[in-house]
């Protein structure tokens, strides 16, 4: 993949320890990848967090950086470990222990998209898989790590807000149980990836705006939240899942009529979240 796997938008001056990221909104599909797939161009986008990067593109005005993947999730999943390789897809790989993500076809090089639909006709070489990891996965995570380390150095704490979207049907079981359908799911690995004060304030920001929230079910956070959330060391990570029906037509993969109004409401929420990271600015940040 010759093009950059991510886009980094830096503010004129960093004013907060919050870092916003969107690892699954990439839509730069290589032509060779599309030719190798059995899926049409719309179906292959079904795992994509479409337009989440667009919803976030105003965070620079809050003094926060935005790291957004351009490499698509169907091509490489940046929210997986680099060694989560699927032996059903990649030649020469042996599975050492049971991994439910790999077993379901959702390793670092996905075998399927949403709904379990296969991406490829056959298998790929280990060299091809490693080349994707070197070209896309490692640069993204090197950049993310640097952003977080700089945030902690300058503000005392780094707060990663890892933004995702979820299919509307993901909440069907909860809605059918008689509870109100959650629109936002916040994941902090059941308290291990972020301090309570961070999670509480993020949840309060969404609820003040009128959204129903739920914590850690069915999404508690995957590799990124688990890896970068180290509250005892001053690193907090919260995964935020937004119901796609709030802003897009899932079947057609396009913004719906509510997109702009939802974006305005979300911007006010992101403003509150950025405030959480406005700690004591060190001299290095001045």
Secondary structure as GFF3:
##gff-version 3
##sequence-region A 1 286
A	DSSP	beta_strand	6	9	.	.	.	ID=ss1
A	DSSP	beta_strand	18	22	.	.	.	ID=ss2
A	DSSP	alpha_helix	31	36	.	.	.	ID=ss3
A	DSSP	three_ten_helix	43	45	.	.	.	ID=ss4
A	DSSP	alpha_helix	52	55	.	.	.	ID=ss5
A	DSSP	three_ten_helix	59	62	.	.	.	ID=ss6
A	DSSP	beta_strand	65	69	.	.	.	ID=ss7
A	DSSP	alpha_helix	100	103	.	.	.	ID=ss8
A	DSSP	beta_strand	112	113	.	.	.	ID=ss9
A	DSSP	three_ten_helix	114	116	.	.	.	ID=ss10
A	DSSP	beta_strand	117	118	.	.	.	ID=ss11
A	DSSP	alpha_helix	126	132	.	.	.	ID=ss12
A	DSSP	pi_helix	133	137	.	.	.	ID=ss13
A	DSSP	alpha_helix	138	155	.	.	.	ID=ss14
A	DSSP	beta_strand	158	166	.	.	.	ID=ss15
A	DSSP	three_ten_helix	168	171	.	.	.	ID=ss16
A	DSSP	alpha_helix	172	176	.	.	.	ID=ss17
A	DSSP	beta_strand	184	187	.	.	.	ID=ss18
A	DSSP	alpha_helix	196	208	.	.	.	ID=ss19
A	DSSP	beta_strand	213	215	.	.	.	ID=ss20
A	DSSP	alpha_helix	223	228	.	.	.	ID=ss21
A	DSSP	three_ten_helix	231	233	.	.	.	ID=ss22
A	DSSP	beta_strand	235	243	.	.	.	ID=ss23
A	DSSP	three_ten_helix	244	246	.	.	.	ID=ss24
A	DSSP	beta_strand	248	249	.	.	.	ID=ss25
A	DSSP	beta_strand	254	255	.	.	.	ID=ss26
A	DSSP	alpha_helix	259	276	.	.	.	ID=ss27
A	DSSP	three_ten_helix	283	285	.	.	.	ID=ss28
###
